[in-house]
Amino acid sequence: MAEYKLLLPSMGEGVMEATIITWLFNEGDQVKEDDSVVEIATDKVDSDVPTPVSGKIVKILKQKDEVAKVGEAIAILEIEGEGGNTATEETITEAQVSAPDTETLKTIEEPLKTGTSTVEFSGDLYLSPLVKSIAQQENISESELKSIKGSGLEGRITKEDILAFVNNRGNQQKTASVQQVASTPQPVATTPVVTPVSVSAGDEIIPMDRMRKIIAENMVKAKHIAPHVTSFIETDVTNVVKWRNKHKDLFEKREGEKLTFMPIFVKAIVKAIQDYPMINVSVNGDNIIKKKNINIGMATALPDGNLIVPVIKNADQLSLSGLAKAINDLAYRARNKKLRPEDTQGATYTISNVGSFGNLMGTPIIPQPQVAILAIGAIVKKPAVLETKDGDVIAIRQLMFMSHSYDHRVVDGSLGGMFLKHVHDYLQNWDLNTEI
């Protein structure tokens, strides 16, 4: 018999540690190759870690809520035969190679060292979920976090670092007070007053799970940063419905994939972005960053009621067939906790299909650091007036509302409205002869 160390695998660029959520097996349990043995969480996604070998779990090294670094052993398995150390060394090498290179880490850390963090990194600092939770509970500010010298890999702040900071915080706060008296007074941000909520007999108190806390934090921050404006339009998508009905069975037979409306919507959005590239931007202080790539975020409801936004990378380079496959793959992996951290990063524009819940329209919150989001409503049969060469007629058409919310700091009503009108035109004038 030999020992095999199960290591935390690489989880994509910029992700160097994860928090243990739940062990799916106990010490002494037998596991088979490719069995998911533990659920882990990063700041972006929850996922499972499978075991690459069969064996018995003899020791769990990282318990629930503990943080493990990429390449670190989280459990020891007893396996048949010899060579456990060799397999471990190979796995460590692979994890190290997959980790971010020095240049990537420099790009991430440089804004933090200079104290001029960008929009993407502000308030994030690449903290593990556990460290971030402690910081929130102890009301540790971003400037205080930047002052902590991390002892983890590449200077990352560990649980021990932040707990030590909390213990010594009294002296640090006294020092900071002395420095503040000697320096020029700065504006102090006021903390919003939270109205206490009364709890009556029979009320049920449900603690937020980790993902719901992250969603809540991001939504409040997004509404605080961006002044939202929303434009609406009603679109006749009769041609889109006819075209999909004509091709969906053939496409599924040929490709083994479902043909939904989403790839058609994404294709129209991509074309409109190419017409109005200033929608595909981010704001960094007084600068506007015009994005080269068109990466479409796709708001996806999860079985537990939470929400995640996987990203279709370089959507402008994909055909309708390619978009259909990418969308189906991301949606499936999102609902089955199979997303990688990089699958939720880099979106430059987002679409939310509120029509999937039977809603006619909605006004979604713009995810930072993007500047716009499109909501698609339910497709409903309605009587509509059509203009023909013989005069106006009333016909039954497939109609749908779209709402476009945009950041008024950089997107005015003319740009936001014209972009929406172009999406409308592409869908309403959909060519029935379009190939899939």
C-alpha positions in Angstrom: 0.0 0.0 0.0 1.2 3.6 -0.6 0.1 7.0 0.4 -1.2 9.5 -2.1 -1.5 13.2 -1.3 -4.6 14.8 -2.8 -3.7 18.3 -3.8 -5.8 21.4 -4.5 -5.6 21.7 -8.3 -5.0 24.9 -10.3 -8.3 26.8 -10.8 -7.3 29.4 -13.4 -5.3 32.6 -13.7 -5.3 34.8 -10.6 -6.9 32.1 -8.3 -4.3 30.8 -5.9 -6.4 29.5 -2.9 -9.8 28.2 -2.0 -11.9 27.6 1.0 -13.1 24.1 2.0 -16.9 24.1 2.1 -17.9 20.4 2.6 -16.2 17.1 2.5 -18.3 14.6 0.6 -16.6 11.6 2.2 -15.2 10.9 5.7 -11.9 9.5 6.9 -12.0 5.8 6.3 -14.3 6.0 3.3 -13.3 4.3 0.0 -13.4 6.6 -3.1 -13.1 5.7 -6.8 -11.1 7.6 -9.5 -12.9 10.8 -10.6 -15.2 10.8 -7.5 -15.9 14.3 -6.3 -14.5 14.3 -2.7 -14.8 17.9 -1.5 -16.6 21.1 -2.4 -14.5 24.2 -2.5 -15.2 27.9 -2.9 -13.3 30.8 -4.5 -14.4 34.4 -4.7 -16.0 33.6 -8.1 -17.4 30.1 -8.1 -18.1 27.0 -6.1 -16.8 23.7 -7.5 -15.9 20.1 -6.7 -12.5 18.5 -6.5 -12.3 15.0 -7.9 -9.7 12.4 -6.9 -7.4 11.2 -9.8 -6.9 7.8 -8.0 -8.9 5.2 -6.2 -8.2 4.5 -2.6 -9.2 5.1 1.1 -9.2 8.5 2.7 -6.9 8.0 5.7 -6.5 11.7 6.7 -8.3 14.9 5.9 -5.7 17.7 6.2 -8.0 20.7 5.6 -11.2 21.0 7.5 -14.4 22.9 6.7 -13.9 26.7 6.4 -10.1 26.3 6.2 -8.1 27.8 3.3 -5.8 25.7 1.1 -3.4 27.1 -1.5 -3.1 25.7 -5.0 -0.7 22.7 -4.9 -1.2 22.2 -1.2 -2.2 18.7 0.1 -5.8 18.6 1.4 -6.1 14.9 2.2 -4.1 11.7 2.2 -5.3 8.6 0.5 -4.1 5.0 0.8 -3.8 3.4 -2.6 -2.8 0.0 -4.0 0.8 -0.5 -5.1 3.7 1.9 -4.9 4.7 5.2 -6.4 2.4 7.5 -4.4 5.2 10.0 -4.0 5.9 10.1 -7.7 2.3 10.8 -8.6 2.3 13.5 -5.9 5.4 15.2 -7.4 3.9 15.2 -10.8 0.7 16.7 -9.6 2.5 19.4 -7.7 4.5 20.2 -10.8 1.4 20.5 -12.9 -0.3 22.8 -10.3 2.8 25.0 -10.2 3.0 25.3 -14.0 -0.8 26.2 -14.1 -0.4 28.9 -11.5 -0.1 32.6 -12.7 3.3 33.6 -13.9 5.4 36.4 -12.4 4.2 39.0 -14.9 0.5 38.2 -14.2 1.1 38.5 -10.4 2.9 41.8 -11.0 0.0 43.1 -12.9 -2.4 42.1 -10.1 -0.3 43.3 -7.2 1.2 46.6 -8.6 -2.0 48.7 -8.1 -2.2 47.4 -4.5 1.4 48.3 -3.8 1.0 51.9 -5.1 -2.3 52.4 -3.3 -4.1 53.3 -6.6 -6.2 50.2 -7.2 -8.3 50.1 -10.4 -12.1 49.5 -10.5 -11.6 45.8 -11.1 -9.5 45.4 -7.9 -11.0 48.0 -5.6 -12.5 46.3 -2.5 -11.4 42.9 -3.8 -7.6 42.5 -3.2 -7.9 38.8 -4.2 -8.8 37.7 -0.7 -10.0 34.2 0.1 -13.7 33.9 1.0 -12.7 33.1 4.6 -10.4 36.1 5.0 -13.0 38.4 3.3 -15.6 37.1 5.7 -13.4 38.0 8.7 -12.7 41.4 7.3 -16.4 42.1 6.9 -17.2 40.9 10.4 -14.5 43.0 11.9 -15.3 46.1 9.7 -11.7 46.2 8.4 -11.4 48.8 5.7 -9.7 48.4 2.4 -6.8 50.7 3.4 -6.3 48.6 6.5 -6.2 45.4 4.4 -3.5 47.0 2.2 -1.4 47.7 5.3 -1.3 44.0 6.3 1.8 42.2 5.2 0.7 38.8 4.0 2.7 35.7 4.9 1.0 33.5 2.3 2.1 32.6 -1.2 3.2 35.7 -3.2 2.4 37.8 -0.2 -1.3 36.8 0.1 -3.1 37.6 3.4 -3.8 34.4 5.3 -6.3 33.7 8.1 -3.5 33.9 10.6 -2.4 37.3 9.2 -5.8 38.9 9.5 -6.5 37.4 13.0 -3.1 38.8 14.2 -4.1 42.2 12.7 -7.4 42.1 14.6 -5.6 41.3 17.9 -3.2 44.2 17.5 -5.7 46.6 16.0 -6.1 48.7 19.1 -2.5 49.9 18.9 -2.7 50.3 15.1 -5.8 52.5 15.5 -4.1 54.7 18.1 -1.2 55.2 15.7 -3.5 56.0 12.9 -5.3 58.6 15.0 -2.0 60.3 15.8 -1.1 60.4 12.2 -4.5 61.7 11.2 -4.2 64.7 13.6 -0.9 65.6 12.0 -2.1 65.3 8.4 -4.6 67.2 6.3 -8.2 66.2 7.2 -9.9 64.0 4.7 -13.6 63.5 4.0 -15.0 60.6 6.0 -17.5 58.3 4.4 -20.6 57.9 6.4 -22.0 54.4 7.1 -25.7 54.1 6.0 -28.1 53.7 8.9 -29.7 50.3 8.9 -33.2 50.1 10.2 -33.6 47.3 12.7 -36.0 44.6 11.5 -38.4 43.2 14.1 -38.9 39.5 14.3 -42.3 38.2 15.3 -43.3 34.9 16.6 -43.4 32.3 13.9 -41.0 34.2 11.6 -38.2 32.1 10.2 -34.7 33.4 10.2 -32.7 32.1 7.2 -28.9 32.9 7.2 -27.6 34.0 3.8 -25.3 31.4 2.3 -21.9 32.5 1.0 -22.9 33.1 -2.6 -26.0 35.2 -1.6 -23.7 37.4 0.6 -21.4 38.0 -2.4 -24.3 38.8 -4.7 -25.7 41.2 -2.1 -22.4 43.0 -1.7 -21.9 43.2 -5.5 -25.4 44.5 -6.2 -25.2 47.3 -3.5 -21.7 48.3 -4.8 -23.0 48.4 -8.4 -26.0 50.6 -7.6 -23.8 52.9 -5.5 -21.2 53.3 -8.3 -23.3 53.6 -11.5 -26.3 56.0 -12.0 -28.7 53.7 -13.8 -30.9 54.8 -16.7 -33.2 52.3 -18.5 -34.7 52.5 -22.0 -37.5 50.2 -23.3 -38.6 48.9 -26.7 -41.1 46.3 -28.0 -39.9 44.1 -30.7 -41.7 41.9 -33.2 -39.7 38.6 -33.2 -42.1 36.6 -35.3 -39.4 35.9 -37.9 -37.1 34.7 -35.1 -39.7 32.3 -33.7 -40.4 30.9 -37.2 -36.8 30.5 -38.0 -36.1 28.7 -34.7 -39.1 26.4 -35.1 -37.8 25.5 -38.6 -34.3 24.6 -37.5 -34.4 23.4 -33.8 -35.2 19.7 -34.5 -32.7 19.4 -37.3 -30.0 21.2 -35.3 -30.6 18.9 -32.3 -30.4 15.8 -34.5 -27.3 17.1 -36.2 -25.4 18.6 -33.3 -26.9 16.9 -30.3 -27.6 20.4 -28.8 -30.7 22.4 -28.0 -31.3 25.5 -30.1 -32.7 28.1 -27.8 -33.4 31.8 -28.5 -30.3 32.9 -26.5 -27.8 32.5 -29.4 -30.0 34.6 -31.6 -30.2 37.4 -29.0 -26.4 37.3 -28.4 -25.8 37.5 -32.1 -27.9 40.6 -32.3 -26.2 42.2 -29.3 -22.7 41.5 -30.8 -23.7 43.2 -34.1 -25.0 46.2 -32.2 -21.8 46.4 -30.1 -19.8 46.4 -33.3 -22.0 49.3 -34.5 -21.7 51.2 -31.1 -18.4 50.1 -29.5 -18.6 52.7 -26.8 -21.1 50.4 -25.1 -18.3 47.9 -24.7 -16.3 49.9 -22.2 -15.4 50.2 -18.5 -14.8 53.2 -16.3 -11.5 53.6 -14.4 -11.6 56.9 -12.5 -11.6 59.6 -15.1 -10.7 57.2 -17.9 -12.8 55.2 -20.2 -11.4 51.8 -21.2 -12.6 50.7 -24.6 -12.6 46.9 -24.6 -11.1 45.1 -27.6 -12.8 41.8 -26.9 -16.6 41.3 -26.9 -17.3 38.9 -24.0 -21.0 38.5 -23.2 -22.0 37.7 -19.7 -25.1 35.5 -19.4 -27.1 35.8 -16.2 -28.0 32.2 -15.1 -30.4 31.2 -12.3 -29.1 28.3 -10.2 -31.3 25.5 -8.6 -30.7 26.9 -5.1 -32.1 30.3 -6.1 -28.8 32.1 -6.4 -27.5 33.7 -9.6 -24.2 33.4 -11.5 -23.0 35.0 -14.7 -20.8 32.8 -16.9 -19.1 34.5 -19.8 -19.1 33.7 -23.6 -15.6 34.7 -24.5 -15.0 36.4 -27.9 -18.6 36.0 -28.9 -18.0 38.0 -32.0 -15.9 35.2 -33.4 -18.5 32.5 -33.0 -21.2 31.4 -35.5 -24.8 30.8 -34.4 -23.9 27.1 -34.0 -20.8 28.0 -32.0 -22.8 30.4 -29.8 -25.5 27.7 -29.2 -22.9 25.2 -28.1 -21.0 27.7 -25.8 -24.3 28.9 -24.2 -25.5 25.3 -23.6 -22.2 24.3 -22.1 -21.9 27.3 -19.7 -25.5 26.9 -18.6 -25.1 23.2 -17.9 -21.9 23.6 -16.0 -23.3 26.6 -14.0 -26.3 24.6 -12.8 -24.1 21.6 -11.9 -21.3 23.5 -10.1 -18.8 22.7 -12.9 -17.7 26.2 -13.8 -14.1 27.2 -13.5 -13.2 30.7 -12.0 -12.2 32.0 -15.4 -15.6 31.1 -16.8 -17.1 34.0 -14.8 -14.4 36.6 -15.5 -13.9 39.2 -18.2 -17.5 40.0 -19.3 -17.8 43.3 -21.2 -21.6 43.3 -21.6 -24.3 41.2 -20.0 -27.7 39.8 -21.1 -30.5 38.7 -18.7 -33.4 36.6 -19.9 -36.2 37.6 -17.5 -38.7 36.1 -20.0 -37.6 32.6 -18.9 -39.6 33.3 -15.7 -42.6 34.6 -17.6 -41.8 38.2 -17.0 -42.6 40.8 -19.6 -39.7 43.1 -18.7 -37.2 44.0 -16.0 -34.6 46.5 -15.0 -31.5 44.5 -14.0 -28.5 46.0 -12.2 -25.4 46.7 -14.2 -22.6 44.4 -13.1 -19.4 46.2 -12.4 -17.2 47.2 -14.2 -19.5 47.0 -17.2 -21.6 49.9 -18.2 -24.7 48.3 -19.6 -27.0 45.2 -19.5 -29.9 44.1 -21.6 -33.0 42.3 -20.3 -35.1 40.1 -22.6 -38.8 39.7 -21.7 -41.2 36.9 -22.5 -42.3 36.4 -26.1 -46.1 36.8 -26.2 -48.6 36.5 -29.1 -50.5 39.8 -29.5 -52.6 41.6 -32.1 -50.4 44.2 -33.9 -50.9 46.7 -36.7 -48.9 45.9 -39.8 -48.2 48.3 -42.6 -48.7 46.7 -46.1 -48.9 48.1 -49.6 -52.7 47.8 -49.4 -52.9 49.6 -46.1 -52.8 48.8 -42.4 -53.9 45.4 -41.2 -54.2 43.7 -37.8 -52.3 40.4 -37.4 -51.3 38.1 -34.6 -47.5 38.6 -34.0 -44.9 37.4 -31.6 -43.9 40.4 -29.5 -41.3 40.9 -26.8 -40.1 43.8 -24.6 -36.4 44.6 -24.2 -35.0 46.9 -21.5 -31.5 48.4 -21.7 -30.0 49.7 -18.5 -26.9 51.8 -18.8 -24.4 53.8 -16.7 -25.2 57.5 -17.2 -21.7 58.5 -16.3 -20.5 57.5 -19.7 -23.6 56.3 -21.7 -26.1 59.0 -22.5 -29.7 58.5 -23.6 -28.8 58.8 -27.3 -26.2 56.1 -27.2 -28.1 53.8 -24.9 -31.3 54.3 -27.0 -29.6 53.9 -30.4 -27.9 50.7 -29.3 -31.2 49.2 -28.1 -32.9 50.2 -31.4 -30.1 48.4 -33.4 -30.6 45.2 -31.3 -34.4 45.6 -32.0 -33.8 46.1 -35.8 -31.5 43.0 -36.1 -34.2 40.8 -34.3 -37.2 42.3 -36.0 -35.7 42.0 -39.5 -34.2 38.5 -38.9 -33.6 36.8 -42.2 -35.6 33.5 -42.5 -32.8 32.2 -44.8 -30.1 32.5 -42.1 -28.0 29.4 -42.0 -27.2 27.5 -38.8 
